[in-house]
């Protein structure tokens, strides 16, 4: 069975600090996909990144970076030089390979609420 | 990324009335959409999978007669909360996958609908 654990319920940092959000997952499949979504106070979930299980390369997008390590079943998300606008709830999610994509096996973690103070 | 809209964004109704929430894929055709429910400070809970042209698939514990889902076209799915009660008050979010995307397993979320039943 799939499981996604985000052990950090809430994190509070001061602007310009770096912060890492942890995500640990469990799956029996060899092919799976990992996601990060951002949910600002407005409520809409914003897609940030998708990573498949065969691609362990770390990715950087501006101030965001992701560290995928299959050996530890982790997909951590780091925000560098955090800003107040980064304040949101961040969800990590896992989806096992499904075809033809007409079913849903995406499992979300509990979310981490990040507060960036000025 | 693909764009999904929801309407209304917020609704307040009296107990016993029915409320319809619309979910639209704006720039792609979605044969499958998903409906989630989110309680305050909690993660997303999948309610059902909406399939165009066929019956929705409900998750265990979700009352299909209470939460009616109709996938009328390739761009529209509706969720009707029938005979709403205060315990149905929640944040309802829909999502969809773009089948023409290379990574067709990515879900794109609507902005959500906040339902308050008095």
Interface residues (C-beta under 8 A of the other chain):
Chain A: X33 X35 X37 X42 X43 X44 X45 X46 X47 X50 X52 X91 X95 X97 X98 X100 X101 X102 X103 X104 X106 X108 X109 X110 X111 X113
Chain B: X1 X31 X32 X34 X41 X42 X43 X44 X46 X49 X51 X57 X91 X93 X95 X97 X99 X103 X104 X105 X106 X107 X108 X109 X110 X111 X112 X114
